[in-house]
Every structure is written in structure tokens, then in C-alpha cells.
């Protein structure tokens, strides 16, 4: 028979365990409250934006062309006059406003089934699609990066309180769908599900300029199977697009995206990119800026392929691409608004998730302070009271560019271990 020789020590350990459990419960409650606050805030702001649909929504950019296709007038989808007439006929509340379609024909082919939804239901169905895409993305982020309950709650709070999620739901942009495509691709690649990865990656046809460097990175790592699947889907969508809009529609698309008159609709000066910042400083030199930044973008694609080749044998080569390539791809992109920065969420998670990639406290503090500019209501203040009033320096650009460069240097200096 044994007796406890140190009852006082056992009691201290029990008290410490109870104290730790109580602390953990409090932390979980606080994290839950932040998550609930974020979801309620985003939901309320989205609901309040519904009456302003005609003046702010970009949904007509996708819906009117889909309707034109089903009416047999798909070629008009890429003309200002044609799409403008269709949009205002479907949504009189637009009061003459026009939202041109810059999504490539393959992306239009992918979106065209929404034309089957009645006009009086489409805005609700579309917002539901975006909200569900955002929710599923968060679930996949939790599973892919092995996040605990508290981490997941803070992730929900951060996403729902950021400018990217708010504006994407407010004006009906595609960012949540693209985030779902991106994280699903990452998850499938991690699990070696090449067909699934290729199918999800094919959604890049909606906004290819933001994903092409990442695709080049995958090519550099010799992950060819998902790329072949993606290419197959792209070719199929190309055939569908040709049947929908014809040669005339393809010519109209080429003319639209290259016409100087399209520039005011694109608003590149509002984007947190190299192109956007140069446009703010030198608005009269748009032609030269477009030429230079297009060359920089092509160089970024080539560089991304080199980075992929360099880390092709690394144990965590995919995560290295998420860290080093995607931030650079967005800031060097030819077109990337703040709502598109939802694609940075996997990168930010990697910085804060020590179980995957170790980052020092300096990194985390720097990202936390920098993220303040992307959170509500600070982002609204920057957008409406500074950028839209002619401010020359985009704060978001001057946060994204150093982050992209710093992450690139970090990955090169501390590569993942060779397998």
C-alpha cells in the first residue's frame, strides 16, 4: 500500500489545472464573442446595403450578360451600349449606371447559368452564394491548417470585420468564390487529389490575373496533373464561350479590355497594386504605366515559375508558394481591388500558425498592426475620405508591397527542409 508523500504538491497541481481550465474557458468565451460580433456586423451591414443595390452592386455585370446569352444576344455582353441597356432594363434602379463585364469569355461561360434565376430573386440568391462560399472557405481553412476552436473564432472575426469581406458582399463581388476556389485547390494539392485540384483551380477563369503567378509556381514545382485538368476545363469553357458569344463577342471582348474608354470603369487608381499607385502619382501617363506594369506582371509570372522550380523538392513547397508567391501576385497584378485581398487569408494564417511554419513575434505584431488599415471602420475612412478625394499615396499598397517582399526574402533565407 502506498501513501501520498506530498499532498500539498498534488493540491497545487490540481489548483493550477483548474486555473488553466478556467482561463481556457474565458479565452474561448472571448473568442466566441469576437466571432459573433464579426458575423453580426457583416450580416447587418450587408442587409443595410440591400436598398442601395441599383447604385452600388456589381451583380448586373454578371447577370445581364447571362440573360443576353439566353436571349441569343451574347455578343452584346462585351459592349458598353449592349450591356448597359440590358442592365437598366433588368434593374431600373440602376438609373442609367453601367457596369461593363471584364470577366473573360470562359468565365462568362461558367457564370451563365445564373441567367436562369428570375431577376427579382437573383440578388438574394447571389448574396447567399457569396455568404455560403465564405462560410465553406472558413471551414476548409480550419481543416487545412488544423486550427483550434479559439483560432477559428478569431479567424472568423478577422474575416468578417475586414474590408475585403464587407465590400465583396456589399457590392456582390466574386472574392468569396475565388477564396473558396483557392483554399480548395490548396487542400486538394496537399492531399494529392490532382483532379480535384485542377477542377477547383479552373475557377481562375473568373479573374485569371490574380492566379497566373501561382499557376506558374505550380508548373515550376512540376505539379503538372492538376494543371492539365485545369487546362482541359479551360478549353471546354472556351468552346462553350464561342458557342455563346461567337467570333463577334470575342472581338468585342478584346476591344473592350484594350479601349482607353474602359479605364474609368476599371478604376485602376483605387487598387493597392504597383499599377494603381503609379496611376495615382501620374494619372496622365496611363499608357506608359500600363506598358511598364504589364511587363512587370509577366516578369512576376516568370519569377514565380523559377521560385517553384527552386523549392520543388522542399517538404513544404506548396506552403512556400502560398507565402512567397500569392502576396507578390496580388500587388503586381494588373487589376486587384481590396475585396480581392481575401486571397491573402491562407498566407496570414501561415504567419500566425506556429504548428505549420515558425514565424517570430515580430512578424506577428507587424502583420497585426498593418492589418488595422484593412479593418472596418478604418478601411472606410481610407477609401472614402482619402483615396476617393484624391490622396496620392495608397496606404494599402505601402503595406502589401513590403509584406510581399519580406515574405519572399524570408522563404529564400529559410527554405523548408528537403524531403
N, C-alpha and C positions, 0 to 999 in steps of 0.2 A: 504494500500500500504506500502511495506517495502523497506527500503534502506539498502545498504551495509555499515555497520558502520566501517569496517576495510578493505578498498580497498587495502591497502598496504600488508596486510596479505594474501589476496587472490592472489595477484600478486606474492608474494613469493612462495606460494604453487604451482601455475601454473609453475613458473620458475623451481622449484625443480622437478616437474613431468616431464617437458620437458628434464631437465638434466638427470633424471633417465632413460627416454626413449632413449635418445641419447647414454648413457652409455651401456644400454642393447643391442642396435643395434651394437655398436662397439664390445662388447663381443661376440655377435653372429657371426659377421663377422670374428673375430679372430678364434673362434672355428671352423667355416666353413673352413677357410684356413688350419687349422691343419688337419682336416678330409680329405680334398682334397689332402694335402701333403702326408698323410699316404697312401691313396688309390693309388695315382700315383706312389709313391715309391715302394709299394708292387707289383703293376702291372708291373712296369718297371723291377724290379729285377726278378720277375717270368718269364717275357718274355726273359730276358737275359740268364736265366738258361736253356732254351729250347735246345740250341745246345749241352749242356753237358749231355743230357738225358742218354746216354749209360753209363756214368761214375758215375752218382750220383743218378739216380732215383730208388725208391723202388717200382714203379708200377709193374715191372716184377715179384715181389714177389707175387702179387695178380693175375695178368693177365695170366701168364704162367700156373699156376695150373688150372685156369678156362678153358683154352684151352685143357689141358690134360684131364680134366673131359669130355669135349665134344668129345674128340678123343677116349674115353674109357680107358684111362690110368691114372685115378685119383689117384691110389695108389702110383704113382711115384711122386706126388706133395710134399710128405714129405721125399724125398731122395735127398741128395745133387747132386748126379750124374744126376738123372732124371730131376729135376727142372732146373739144370744148363744147360743141353743140350737143354731143351725146351726154356729157356730164350734166349740163344745165337742164336738159330735158328730163333726165332721171332724177336729178336733185335740184329743184328750182331754188332751194335755199342758198345755193352757191352764188346766186345773183351775178352771174357773168364771170365768176372766177374760173380759171382754167388750171388744171394740174396735169401737165404733159407726162406721158409714160416714157421713162428712160430704162425700164427693165428690158433686157434683151428679148428677142422673139422667143427663144427657148424658155425663158422664164414666164413669158405671157402664156405659152402653151401649157405650162404647169399650173398657172393660176386660172386659166379659162373656165374650169368647172364652176367657179363661183357665180358665173353668169346664169346658172340655173336657179339661184336663190332669188326670190322676189325682192324688188327694191326696198319695200317697206320693212323687210326683215334683215337685209344684208348687214346693216351697221351693227346690229346686235349679234348676229352670227359671227361677224368678223372680229368684234371685240372679244367674244367668247373664245374664238380660235386663238387669238393672241394671248389671252389670260391663261388658257389651258396649256399652251406651248410654254409659257413662262413657268407655270407650276410644275409641269413634267420636267422641264430643264433643271429646276432646283432639285427635284427628286433624283435625277440622274447624276447631278453634281455631287449630291450626298453619297450616292453609291460608288461613283467612280473614284472619288477622293477620300472615301472612308471617313466621312465627317460624323462626329458625335452629335448628341442632341443639342447641346449648347452651341456648338459650332454652326449647326444647321439653322438654329434660330437667328443667330447673328448674321448668317448669310442671307436669310430671308429679309431681315431688317435692312441690311445694306442694299440689297437689290431693289426692294420696294420703295426705299426712300431716295433712290438715286435718280438723276435727271434722265438717264437712258431709259429706264423702265417707264417713268412717268410720261415722257414725251412719246415713246413708242405706242403706248396705249391711248394717250390723249389724241394724237393725230393719226392713229391707225397705221403705223409703220410696221415693216416686216421684221424688225430686230428680234423679237422673241422667237419667231420661227427660225431665223438664222442661228440663234443661240442653241435652239433645240437640235438643229442640224449639226452644229459644230461639236457639241458635247456628245451627241450620239455617235458621231464619227470617231471621236477620241475613244469612247468606251468600246466600240467595236474593234478599233485598231488594237487597243490594249488586250482584248480577248482573242485576237487573231481571227475575227469574223470579217474576212475580206469582202464578201459580197454585201453584207450589211453596211460596212463602212463605205463602200462605193456608192450604194444607194442613197445613204444619208448625205454623202459628200456631193452628190449630184444636185442638191438643192442650192449649190453655189450659183446656179444659173440665174437666181434671183438678184444677186449682187456679186458677180464674179470678181470685181476689182478688189474686194476685201479678202478674198480667199486664195487668189492665184499664188502669192508667195508661199503660203502654207502647202498648197498643192505641189509647188516646185520643191519645197523641203522634203515632202514625202517621196518625190521622184529621186531626190538625192540620196535618201535612205534606202532606195531600191524596193519600196513597197509598191510594186507595180500592179498587183492583182486588184486592189481597190481602185486604182487609177484607171485600169482597163474597164472595170464595171462602170465607173463614173463616165468614162468616155462613151461607152455603149448607150447609157441613158441620154447623154448629151446628143448623140447622133439621132436617137429615136425622137427626142423633143424637137430637134431641128427639122425632121421630116414632118412632124405634126404642125410645127410653126409654118412651114412652107405651104402646107395644105390650108392652113387657117388664114394666112395673110397674103400669100402669093409673092411673086417677084416684086410687085409694086410695093407691097408692105415692107419687104426687106430693104428696098431702095429708100422708102420713106424713113425707115429707122436710121439708116446710115446718114441721111441728110439731116435728120433731127438732131442727132448727137454731135454732129460736126458744125452745125449752124451757129454763128455768133449770137443770133437772136434767142437761142435756147439758154444762154448764160444766166439771165436774170431768174429763170425758173429753177436752175440748179443751185443757185446761191453758194458758190464755192467759197466765197469770202467768209461764210459763217462756220466752215468746217475746221476742226482742230488738226489740220494737216499742213505739210510744207506748202502745198499749193494754196491753201486757204490763208495762211499767214502772209505769204508773198502778195496775194491779191489784196489784202488789207493795206499793205505798205505801198504797193504800186498798182492801183486799180486800172490805170491806163495802159499797162503793159501786159494785158491778159494773154495776148498771142504768144509773146516770148515766154511768159511764165508757164503756159500750158505746154510748150515745147520742152522746156527745161525739166519740169516736174514729170512729164511723161517719160523722158529719158531716165530720170532718177528712179521712177517706178519700175521700168524694165531692168535697170541695174539691181534693184531690190529683189526682183524675181530671180535673176541670175545668182545673186549673192545667197539667197535663201537655198537654192539648189546646192551651192557649194557648202553651206553650213550643214545641210542634210548629209551630204557625202562625207564630211569630216566626222560627224558623230554617228554614222551609220552602224557602227559596231558597239556603240555605247549601250550600257544596260538600260538606261532611261532615255533613249534617243528621242522618243515621241514627246516626253515631257520637256526635253531640251528645246524642241521645236515650239511647243506651247509658250515657253518662257522667252525664247530669243527671237522668234520669227513673227508671231502674231502682233505684238505691240508695234514692231517695225513696219509690218504690212499695213496697219491702220494709219499710222502717222504719215507714211509715204504714199498712201492710197490717193488715187485721182479724185475720189469722192467718198467722204465718210463724215456723217453728221454725228452729233453727240449720242443719239439713240443707238447708233451702230456700235458704240463702245461697250454694249452688253457682251460683245465677243471677248472682252478682256477679263471677264469673270473667272474663267479657269486659270488664267495667269495669276490673278490676285490670290486665288485660293492656294496656289502652289507656294506663293511667298509666305503665307501665314500657316501652312500646314507642315509642321516640322517632321511629321512621320513620312513625308514623301521626299521633300527637298529641303535641306537645312539652310535657313536664312537667319542672319543675325538680327538683334533687336533694332539696330539702326535702320535696316531695311524696312522693318515693320512700322516703326514710328514714322519714317519718311513717307511711306505709302498712306498711312492713316491721315497724316496732316495734308498730304496732297489731295486725298480723296474728298476733303471737305468742299473743295471747289466744284465737285460733281454732285453734291448732295443738295436736296431741297432744304431751305429756300435760296441757298447761296447761288445755285445754278440759274435760277430765275432772275436773280439780281444781275448776274453777269450777262445773261442773254439780252434782257430787255432794257436794262439801264446802262449798259456799257457797249456791248457789241452792236446792237441794233441802232445805237446812237452814234456810231462811227468810231468807237475805240480802236486804236491802231494795233494793239497787241492782244492776241487771243490767249488768255491765261491757261485755257485747257491745252493748247498746243505746247506752251512752255512747261507744262507738267508732263505731257505724254512723251515729248522728244527725249528729255533726259532719262525718263524711265526706260524707254526702248533701248537707248544707248547703254545705260547702266546694266540692264539685264543681258544684253548681248555680250558685254565685256565680262560679266560675271560667269556666264556659261562658258566662254572661251578660257577664262582663267581657272575655273574649277569644273572641268568636264566630268560627266558621270563615269563611274568605273567601267572598264572594259569587261564584257561578259566572257 
